[in-house]
Amino acid sequence: MKAELFFIIEKFPELKELILTQYDSDEEFQALCLDYFLCLRSIDKWEADIKKFKERHEEYEVLRRMLEEKMLQFISKDK
């Protein structure tokens, strides 16, 4: 079974037989299923990227605060 067909059936399992029939007989529906599959893949990738960038952002926020504290220590030391 093609990946795009698997995902559309997973989304609408109660319509499996109708989906299979439509997929076998209609190229436009096949293209629609492929578009749906590609959309899901893109969303998954973006969600993974967002998570990765959020983690990196949090790490840089910690670093920023540490650097600010160090700078304030140097500034306060000279008073």
N, C-alpha and C positions, 0 to 999 in steps of 0.2 A: 504494500500500500504506500502510495506517495505521501511524503511528510505533510503536505498541505491538506490532503484528504484526511489524514489521521487527526490533525488539529481541529478541523471543522467538525468532524464526528465527535471528537472529545467535547467540544463546546455544546453540541446539540445531539446528544446520544439518542434521544427519542426519535430523531429524524434520520437515523442512519440509512435506512433503506431508500428513502426519498433522495437523500444526498448522493448515495452511490448511483442511483438511476440518473439523476440530473448530471452528475459528474461525467458519467459514461456517454451521455448524449449531447452535451452542450459545451462547446469550447469557451463561450463567454463565462459560463459558470466555473469552468476549470481555471480561467484567468482570475476570476474573483477569489477563488479559493487560494490560489498562489499569492495574490496580493494580501490576503488575510494572513497567511503564513509569514510572509516577509514583514508585514506590520508587527506581528507578535515577536519575531526575532529582533527587530529594531528596538521595540520597547524593552525587551529583556536586556539587550546590550546597553541601552541608555540607562536603565535602572542600575546595572552593574557599575557603569561609569560614574553615575551620580553617587553611589555608595562609596566608591573608591575616592572620588574627589572630596566628598564630605569628610571622610577619614583624614585625608591629607590636609584639608582645611583646618580641622580640629588640631592636628599636630602642629601646624604653623601658628595657630592661635596660642598654643601652649608655649612655643618657642618665642613668640612675640612678647608674651607676658614675662618670660624669664629674662629676655634681653632688656625690657623696660626696667625690671627690678635691678638688674646689674648696672644699668646706666644711672639709675637713681642712687645706687650705692656709691658710685664714683662721684656723682655730683654732691652728695651729702658729705662725703669724706673730706672734700675741700673746704667746707664751711668752717 
